[in-house]
Amino acid sequence: MTTVHIVGAGLSGLAAAVRLVERGRRVAIYDQADHAGGRCRSYHDSVLDRRIDNGNHLLLSANTAARGFLAVVGAGDSLTGPRRAAFPFVDLAGGMRWEVTFADGPLLGRLPLPPRGIPDVTLAQFMGAWRLRRAGPDATVAGTLDTGSALYRRFWEPLAVAALNTECAQAAARLLWPVVAETVLRGGRYCRPLVARDGLSESFVDPALAWLRARGAGLHLGWRLRGLTFAGERVAALDFAGDRQVAVDGAVVLALPPASAGRVLPGLDPPLETRAIVNGHFRVAAPLPRLPYDSPLIGVLGGTAEWIFLRRDVVSVTVSAADRLAEDEEPAIADRMWRDIRRAIDIDCGNELPVYRVVKEKRATFAHTPSSVRRRPKAQTRWTNLMLAGDWTDTGLPATIEGAIRSGNAAADLLQLGNSTR
């Protein structure tokens, strides 16, 4: 049996490996880091003395690829969330609070039911979402939706920035449409918020590695791909740093970040413009409050914080499209975030800033601009035994956990259809 060599042990690479092994293939996985998972991982922070995620990630019940991946590796029960689709919000500038909820539609299986509970929103404002479906390749979110409406300020804009990690004036409207179509327009059964109960590694990485190892998959950490050797229309060998070369008798899935993939693959012109995400983690002494509907997070408008996540005695803040914020000093960022936390949720910790950790991901995702979206490559390459995977490839979705796993699945499916891997 030939081997499929997967370069990159992030979620896209792990998803490809799981899909291939599930179908009886032999795989070997390589990554230059000393850990698997890429951006989707957990670690023990020495300052907080707690295990935290590299970044906060929210999933939705509509994320069928992510949930299917977890089910296969035995971690299907590792996500947690409220029983119904509900998202509390607070507007720090206006002093308003509301909960966005969704009925379990869609009505008659076709007609979408609008989100409920958003102040000053009309059905006509909600129906404007259909403009996203007709948006052209150069259209932006802000140029497509009614930016003066309450629905835009209190729902579409927070959703778009979180999903696309790009400011709405520059974010591609076409890429927001599949998010809306797969979740909001389908009703509450598809909009329930889900987070990793214990950590991203405990949900997505550790169970997958254990599942793969139990089935004979090879894992090689600390292996940096230096280049590829080609023979005609095929990849013949993988050249790793340290003069290590691996002959390819089967196929290759290149599941690297875009810059790394562009460095080793001739002719690839991937999206290289990026946007930052800034996360702040705070360990508190007092018990954390219960948010409405037992939600694990609350959306924040009118402050620095955009989303606040609660997990046991750690409160975490996520700010997307945060290039400017990432340039500030960490103490200043922490102070602003903590002030927002104190105003958004009821934590009796006094006025002193608690122990914290600020994590700046300056190149968290590619910028979801129209020009970058056009540069997303397909999974299939001109080499018969080489496929691409990664949330930056043309998945039809933004760079999310769901998009990463779908990309790995797509690469594996294409290899299974090809004769070069038999």
BELMO-V624372 format. One record per residue. N is the residue number from 1. RES is the residue in one small letter. PHI is phi in degrees with one decimal (* if undefined). D_LAST is the distance of its C-alpha to the last C-alpha in whole Angstrom. Layout:
n=N res=RES phi=PHI d_last=D_LAST
n=N res=RES phi=PHI d_last=D_LAST
This chain:
n=1 res=m phi=* d_last=8
n=2 res=t phi=-77.9 d_last=7
n=3 res=t phi=-110.2 d_last=10
n=4 res=v phi=-96.4 d_last=10
n=5 res=h phi=-95.2 d_last=14
n=6 res=i phi=-110.1 d_last=16
n=7 res=v phi=-101.1 d_last=20
n=8 res=g phi=119.6 d_last=22
n=9 res=a phi=-107.1 d_last=23
n=10 res=g phi=-74.8 d_last=25
n=11 res=l phi=-63.5 d_last=25
n=12 res=s phi=-65.7 d_last=22
n=13 res=g phi=-66.0 d_last=20
n=14 res=l phi=-64.4 d_last=21
n=15 res=a phi=-63.8 d_last=20
n=16 res=a phi=-61.4 d_last=16
n=17 res=a phi=-62.1 d_last=16
n=18 res=v phi=-62.3 d_last=18
n=19 res=r phi=-62.2 d_last=16
n=20 res=l phi=-70.3 d_last=12
n=21 res=v phi=-64.3 d_last=14
n=22 res=e phi=-58.4 d_last=15
n=23 res=r phi=-99.1 d_last=12
n=24 res=g phi=90.3 d_last=11
n=25 res=r phi=-90.4 d_last=9
n=26 res=r phi=-97.7 d_last=11
n=27 res=v phi=-131.4 d_last=13
n=28 res=a phi=-131.1 d_last=16
n=29 res=i phi=-116.6 d_last=19
n=30 res=y phi=-129.9 d_last=21
n=31 res=d phi=-152.1 d_last=25
n=32 res=q phi=-73.8 d_last=28
n=33 res=a phi=-79.1 d_last=30
n=34 res=d phi=-94.2 d_last=31
n=35 res=h phi=-147.9 d_last=30
n=36 res=a phi=-96.2 d_last=27
n=37 res=g phi=110.4 d_last=28
n=38 res=g phi=60.5 d_last=29
n=39 res=r phi=-73.0 d_last=32
n=40 res=c phi=-95.7 d_last=32
n=41 res=r phi=-156.7 d_last=33
n=42 res=s phi=-121.6 d_last=36
n=43 res=y phi=-156.8 d_last=39
n=44 res=h phi=-84.6 d_last=42
n=45 res=d phi=-93.5 d_last=45
n=46 res=s phi=-70.9 d_last=48
n=47 res=v phi=-73.3 d_last=50
n=48 res=l phi=-78.0 d_last=50
n=49 res=d phi=55.8 d_last=49
n=50 res=r phi=-141.9 d_last=46
n=51 res=r phi=-88.3 d_last=43
n=52 res=i phi=-129.1 d_last=42
n=53 res=d phi=-87.0 d_last=39
n=54 res=n phi=-57.5 d_last=38
n=55 res=g phi=-154.3 d_last=39
n=56 res=n phi=-78.8 d_last=40
n=57 res=h phi=-127.3 d_last=37
n=58 res=l phi=-105.8 d_last=38
n=59 res=l phi=-109.7 d_last=35
n=60 res=l phi=-125.3 d_last=36
n=61 res=s phi=-62.7 d_last=36
n=62 res=a phi=-76.8 d_last=34
n=63 res=n phi=-77.7 d_last=31
n=64 res=t phi=-68.4 d_last=28
n=65 res=a phi=-67.1 d_last=25
n=66 res=a phi=-64.5 d_last=27
n=67 res=r phi=-68.7 d_last=29
n=68 res=g phi=-65.9 d_last=26
n=69 res=f phi=-58.6 d_last=24
n=70 res=l phi=-63.3 d_last=27
n=71 res=a phi=-63.4 d_last=27
n=72 res=v phi=-64.0 d_last=24
n=73 res=v phi=-87.6 d_last=25
n=74 res=g phi=83.4 d_last=28
n=75 res=a phi=-120.1 d_last=30
n=76 res=g phi=-64.0 d_last=31
n=77 res=d phi=-99.1 d_last=35
n=78 res=s phi=-90.7 d_last=35
n=79 res=l phi=-98.8 d_last=36
n=80 res=t phi=-136.4 d_last=40
n=81 res=g phi=179.4 d_last=42
n=82 res=p phi=-67.9 d_last=45
n=83 res=r phi=-68.6 d_last=45
n=84 res=r phi=-128.9 d_last=45
n=85 res=a phi=-76.0 d_last=44
n=86 res=a phi=-150.1 d_last=47
n=87 res=f phi=-133.0 d_last=48
n=88 res=p phi=-71.7 d_last=51
n=89 res=f phi=-133.4 d_last=52
n=90 res=v phi=-138.7 d_last=55
n=91 res=d phi=-105.5 d_last=57
n=92 res=l phi=-66.9 d_last=59
n=93 res=a phi=-74.3 d_last=61
n=94 res=g phi=-95.0 d_last=62
n=95 res=g phi=71.3 d_last=62
n=96 res=m phi=-106.9 d_last=60
n=97 res=r phi=-130.9 d_last=58
n=98 res=w phi=-158.3 d_last=56
n=99 res=e phi=-120.7 d_last=53
n=100 res=v phi=-86.9 d_last=50
n=101 res=t phi=-125.0 d_last=49
n=102 res=f phi=-131.8 d_last=47
n=103 res=a phi=-73.5 d_last=47
n=104 res=d phi=-86.6 d_last=45
n=105 res=g phi=-55.4 d_last=44
n=106 res=p phi=-75.4 d_last=43
n=107 res=l phi=-58.2 d_last=46
n=108 res=l phi=56.3 d_last=46
n=109 res=g phi=77.4 d_last=42
n=110 res=r phi=-130.9 d_last=42
n=111 res=l phi=-77.6 d_last=45
n=112 res=p phi=-71.4 d_last=45
n=113 res=l phi=-102.0 d_last=47
n=114 res=p phi=-70.2 d_last=49
n=115 res=p phi=-62.7 d_last=49
n=116 res=r phi=-108.0 d_last=52
n=117 res=g phi=92.4 d_last=55
n=118 res=i phi=-83.8 d_last=54
n=119 res=p phi=-60.1 d_last=58
n=120 res=d phi=65.4 d_last=59
n=121 res=v phi=-100.7 d_last=56
n=122 res=t phi=-112.4 d_last=56
n=123 res=l phi=-62.1 d_last=54
n=124 res=a phi=-61.3 d_last=54
n=125 res=q phi=-62.0 d_last=53
n=126 res=f phi=-64.3 d_last=50
n=127 res=m phi=-64.9 d_last=49
n=128 res=g phi=-63.9 d_last=49
n=129 res=a phi=-62.4 d_last=46
n=130 res=w phi=-64.8 d_last=44
n=131 res=r phi=-63.4 d_last=45
n=132 res=l phi=-62.3 d_last=42
n=133 res=r phi=-65.4 d_last=40
n=134 res=r phi=-94.6 d_last=42
n=135 res=a phi=-64.2 d_last=42
n=136 res=g phi=-77.2 d_last=41
n=137 res=p phi=-65.0 d_last=39
n=138 res=d phi=-102.5 d_last=41
n=139 res=a phi=-74.1 d_last=43
n=140 res=t phi=-104.6 d_last=44
n=141 res=v phi=-61.4 d_last=44
n=142 res=a phi=-66.3 d_last=48
n=143 res=g phi=-81.1 d_last=48
n=144 res=t phi=-103.5 d_last=47
n=145 res=l phi=-96.0 d_last=49
n=146 res=d phi=-79.7 d_last=52
n=147 res=t phi=-70.8 d_last=53
n=148 res=g phi=-89.2 d_last=57
n=149 res=s phi=-85.3 d_last=56
n=150 res=a phi=-64.8 d_last=56
n=151 res=l phi=-63.6 d_last=52
n=152 res=y phi=-65.4 d_last=51
n=153 res=r phi=-66.2 d_last=53
n=154 res=r phi=-102.3 d_last=52
n=155 res=f phi=-146.6 d_last=49
n=156 res=w phi=-61.9 d_last=47
n=157 res=e phi=-64.5 d_last=47
n=158 res=p phi=-59.5 d_last=46
n=159 res=l phi=-64.4 d_last=43
n=160 res=a phi=-65.4 d_last=42
n=161 res=v phi=-63.5 d_last=43
n=162 res=a phi=-67.6 d_last=41
n=163 res=a phi=-76.4 d_last=38
n=164 res=l phi=-101.4 d_last=38
n=165 res=n phi=48.4 d_last=40
n=166 res=t phi=-150.2 d_last=42
n=167 res=e phi=-60.5 d_last=45
n=168 res=c phi=-62.0 d_last=46
n=169 res=a phi=-67.2 d_last=47
n=170 res=q phi=-121.1 d_last=44
n=171 res=a phi=-77.8 d_last=41
n=172 res=a phi=-71.0 d_last=39
n=173 res=a phi=-63.7 d_last=41
n=174 res=r phi=-59.4 d_last=37
n=175 res=l phi=-85.5 d_last=35
n=176 res=l phi=-81.1 d_last=38
n=177 res=w phi=-56.4 d_last=38
n=178 res=p phi=-61.8 d_last=34
n=179 res=v phi=-63.8 d_last=36
n=180 res=v phi=-65.6 d_last=39
n=181 res=a phi=-66.0 d_last=37
n=182 res=e phi=-84.1 d_last=35
n=183 res=t phi=-124.4 d_last=38
n=184 res=v phi=-56.0 d_last=41
n=185 res=l phi=-74.0 d_last=41
n=186 res=r phi=-99.2 d_last=40
n=187 res=g phi=94.3 d_last=42
n=188 res=g phi=-62.0 d_last=43
n=189 res=r phi=-61.7 d_last=40
n=190 res=y phi=-108.5 d_last=38
n=191 res=c phi=-116.8 d_last=40
n=192 res=r phi=-68.9 d_last=41
n=193 res=p phi=-73.5 d_last=40
n=194 res=l phi=-133.3 d_last=38
n=195 res=v phi=-133.4 d_last=38
n=196 res=a phi=-66.7 d_last=37
n=197 res=r phi=-62.6 d_last=39
n=198 res=d phi=-108.4 d_last=39
n=199 res=g phi=167.7 d_last=37
n=200 res=l phi=-62.9 d_last=34
n=201 res=s phi=-63.7 d_last=33
n=202 res=e phi=-64.9 d_last=34
n=203 res=s phi=-89.5 d_last=32
n=204 res=f phi=-101.0 d_last=29
n=205 res=v phi=-98.7 d_last=28
n=206 res=d phi=-59.2 d_last=29
n=207 res=p phi=-62.8 d_last=28
n=208 res=a phi=-66.0 d_last=24
n=209 res=l phi=-63.0 d_last=24
n=210 res=a phi=-62.5 d_last=26
n=211 res=w phi=-63.9 d_last=23
n=212 res=l phi=-68.3 d_last=20
n=213 res=r phi=-61.6 d_last=22
n=214 res=a phi=-63.7 d_last=23
n=215 res=r phi=-111.7 d_last=19
n=216 res=g phi=86.7 d_last=18
n=217 res=a phi=-70.5 d_last=18
n=218 res=g phi=-92.0 d_last=19
n=219 res=l phi=-126.6 d_last=22
n=220 res=h phi=-123.1 d_last=23
n=221 res=l phi=-94.3 d_last=27
n=222 res=g phi=79.2 d_last=29
n=223 res=w phi=-108.5 d_last=26
n=224 res=r phi=-98.3 d_last=27
n=225 res=l phi=-71.2 d_last=25
n=226 res=r phi=-97.7 d_last=27
n=227 res=g phi=-178.5 d_last=24
n=228 res=l phi=-119.7 d_last=21
n=229 res=t phi=-106.4 d_last=21
n=230 res=f phi=-109.5 d_last=19
n=231 res=a phi=-134.1 d_last=18
n=232 res=g phi=64.9 d_last=18
n=233 res=e phi=-95.3 d_last=16
n=234 res=r phi=-128.9 d_last=14
n=235 res=v phi=-82.6 d_last=15
n=236 res=a phi=-99.6 d_last=16
n=237 res=a phi=-158.6 d_last=18
n=238 res=l phi=-107.4 d_last=19
n=239 res=d phi=-106.5 d_last=23
n=240 res=f phi=-105.3 d_last=25
n=241 res=a phi=-58.4 d_last=29
n=242 res=g phi=83.4 d_last=30
n=243 res=d phi=58.0 d_last=29
n=244 res=r phi=-100.2 d_last=25
n=245 res=q phi=-124.4 d_last=22
n=246 res=v phi=-118.3 d_last=19
n=247 res=a phi=-71.7 d_last=16
n=248 res=v phi=-103.8 d_last=13
n=249 res=d phi=-97.3 d_last=10
n=250 res=g phi=-121.7 d_last=8
n=251 res=a phi=-142.0 d_last=9
n=252 res=v phi=-133.9 d_last=13
n=253 res=v phi=-112.4 d_last=15
n=254 res=l phi=-93.1 d_last=19
n=255 res=a phi=-114.8 d_last=21
n=256 res=l phi=-99.3 d_last=24
n=257 res=p phi=-61.4 d_last=28
n=258 res=p phi=-58.4 d_last=28
n=259 res=a phi=-64.7 d_last=30
n=260 res=s phi=-68.0 d_last=28
n=261 res=a phi=-64.4 d_last=25
n=262 res=g phi=-64.3 d_last=28
n=263 res=r phi=-70.4 d_last=29
n=264 res=v phi=-105.0 d_last=25
n=265 res=l phi=-110.3 d_last=24
n=266 res=p phi=-59.6 d_last=26
n=267 res=g phi=82.8 d_last=27
n=268 res=l phi=-79.2 d_last=26
n=269 res=d phi=-124.2 d_last=30
n=270 res=p phi=-77.9 d_last=29
n=271 res=p phi=-71.3 d_last=32
n=272 res=l phi=-110.7 d_last=34
n=273 res=e phi=-68.1 d_last=38
n=274 res=t phi=-125.6 d_last=38
n=275 res=r phi=-131.8 d_last=40
n=276 res=a phi=-91.3 d_last=41
n=277 res=i phi=-129.1 d_last=42
n=278 res=v phi=-116.2 d_last=44
n=279 res=n phi=-117.1 d_last=45
n=280 res=g phi=-124.8 d_last=48
n=281 res=h phi=-121.4 d_last=48
n=282 res=f phi=-129.1 d_last=51
n=283 res=r phi=-93.5 d_last=52
n=284 res=v phi=-113.5 d_last=55
n=285 res=a phi=-89.0 d_last=57
n=286 res=a phi=-79.2 d_last=58
n=287 res=p phi=-60.0 d_last=56
n=288 res=l phi=-73.4 d_last=54
n=289 res=p phi=-73.2 d_last=55
n=290 res=r phi=-93.5 d_last=54
n=291 res=l phi=-81.9 d_last=53
n=292 res=p phi=-53.2 d_last=53
n=293 res=y phi=61.8 d_last=51
n=294 res=d phi=57.2 d_last=50
n=295 res=s phi=-66.0 d_last=47
n=296 res=p phi=-83.0 d_last=46
n=297 res=l phi=-152.0 d_last=47
n=298 res=i phi=-137.8 d_last=49
n=299 res=g phi=-83.2 d_last=49
n=300 res=v phi=-125.3 d_last=52
n=301 res=l phi=-116.0 d_last=54
n=302 res=g phi=77.6 d_last=56
n=303 res=g phi=-144.4 d_last=55
n=304 res=t phi=-79.6 d_last=53
n=305 res=a phi=-64.2 d_last=51
n=306 res=e phi=-114.5 d_last=49
n=307 res=w phi=-137.9 d_last=47
n=308 res=i phi=-115.4 d_last=48
n=309 res=f phi=-109.9 d_last=46
n=310 res=l phi=-115.2 d_last=48
n=311 res=r phi=-146.1 d_last=46
n=312 res=r phi=51.5 d_last=49
n=313 res=d phi=-101.3 d_last=51
n=314 res=v phi=-119.4 d_last=49
n=315 res=v phi=-105.6 d_last=49
n=316 res=s phi=-121.6 d_last=47
n=317 res=v phi=-120.2 d_last=47
n=318 res=t phi=-123.5 d_last=45
n=319 res=v phi=-126.8 d_last=46
n=320 res=s phi=-95.9 d_last=43
n=321 res=a phi=47.6 d_last=44
n=322 res=a phi=-108.6 d_last=46
n=323 res=d phi=-58.3 d_last=46
n=324 res=r phi=-68.8 d_last=50
n=325 res=l phi=-61.4 d_last=50
n=326 res=a phi=-64.8 d_last=48
n=327 res=e phi=-81.5 d_last=50
n=328 res=d phi=-76.6 d_last=53
n=329 res=e phi=-72.8 d_last=54
n=330 res=e phi=-59.9 d_last=52
n=331 res=p phi=-59.8 d_last=56
n=332 res=a phi=-67.2 d_last=57
n=333 res=i phi=-62.4 d_last=53
n=334 res=a phi=-61.3 d_last=54
n=335 res=d phi=-63.0 d_last=57
n=336 res=r phi=-66.5 d_last=57
n=337 res=m phi=-63.5 d_last=54
n=338 res=w phi=-66.2 d_last=56
n=339 res=r phi=-62.7 d_last=59
n=340 res=d phi=-67.2 d_last=56
n=341 res=i phi=-59.3 d_last=55
n=342 res=r phi=-60.9 d_last=59
n=343 res=r phi=-81.2 d_last=60
n=344 res=a phi=-84.5 d_last=57
n=345 res=i phi=-134.5 d_last=57
n=346 res=d phi=-91.1 d_last=59
n=347 res=i phi=-118.5 d_last=59
n=348 res=d phi=-91.2 d_last=62
n=349 res=c phi=-122.1 d_last=61
n=350 res=g phi=74.8 d_last=64
n=351 res=n phi=-94.8 d_last=64
n=352 res=e phi=-75.1 d_last=63
n=353 res=l phi=-67.4 d_last=59
n=354 res=p phi=-76.2 d_last=57
n=355 res=v phi=-61.5 d_last=55
n=356 res=y phi=-145.9 d_last=52
n=357 res=r phi=-139.9 d_last=49
n=358 res=v phi=-104.4 d_last=48
n=359 res=v phi=-116.2 d_last=44
n=360 res=k phi=-103.1 d_last=44
n=361 res=e phi=-103.9 d_last=40
n=362 res=k phi=-72.3 d_last=41
n=363 res=r phi=-125.8 d_last=38
n=364 res=a phi=-64.4 d_last=36
n=365 res=t phi=-142.5 d_last=35
n=366 res=f phi=-70.1 d_last=34
n=367 res=a phi=-72.6 d_last=37
n=368 res=h phi=-85.5 d_last=37
n=369 res=t phi=-89.2 d_last=39
n=370 res=p phi=-54.9 d_last=38
n=371 res=s phi=-67.1 d_last=38
n=372 res=s phi=-69.5 d_last=35
n=373 res=v phi=-60.4 d_last=33
n=374 res=r phi=-65.4 d_last=33
n=375 res=r phi=-93.3 d_last=31
n=376 res=r phi=-69.9 d_last=28
n=377 res=p phi=-83.3 d_last=25
n=378 res=k phi=-72.4 d_last=22
n=379 res=a phi=-67.4 d_last=19
n=380 res=q phi=-82.1 d_last=17
n=381 res=t phi=-110.3 d_last=18
n=382 res=r phi=-77.5 d_last=18
n=383 res=w phi=-92.6 d_last=16
n=384 res=t phi=-66.6 d_last=12
n=385 res=n phi=-114.7 d_last=11
n=386 res=l phi=-129.3 d_last=14
n=387 res=m phi=-122.7 d_last=15
n=388 res=l phi=-104.0 d_last=19
n=389 res=a phi=-144.2 d_last=20
n=390 res=g phi=147.7 d_last=24
n=391 res=d phi=-67.5 d_last=27
n=392 res=w phi=-89.2 d_last=28
n=393 res=t phi=-78.4 d_last=25
n=394 res=d phi=-80.3 d_last=26
n=395 res=t phi=-86.9 d_last=25
n=396 res=g phi=84.9 d_last=29
n=397 res=l phi=-122.1 d_last=30
n=398 res=p phi=-66.4 d_last=32
n=399 res=a phi=-77.6 d_last=31
n=400 res=t phi=-130.9 d_last=31
n=401 res=i phi=-58.4 d_last=30
n=402 res=e phi=-60.1 d_last=28
n=403 res=g phi=-64.4 d_last=27
n=404 res=a phi=-63.1 d_last=25
n=405 res=i phi=-68.7 d_last=23
n=406 res=r phi=-62.3 d_last=23
n=407 res=s phi=-66.3 d_last=21
n=408 res=g phi=-63.8 d_last=19
n=409 res=n phi=-61.5 d_last=18
n=410 res=a phi=-64.3 d_last=17
n=411 res=a phi=-62.3 d_last=15
n=412 res=a phi=-64.3 d_last=13
n=413 res=d phi=-63.0 d_last=13
n=414 res=l phi=-65.1 d_last=12
n=415 res=l phi=-66.0 d_last=9
n=416 res=q phi=-65.5 d_last=8
n=417 res=l phi=-81.4 d_last=9
n=418 res=g phi=-85.5 d_last=8
n=419 res=n phi=-80.6 d_last=6
n=420 res=s phi=-70.4 d_last=6
n=421 res=t phi=-104.6 d_last=4
n=422 res=r phi=-75.5 d_last=0
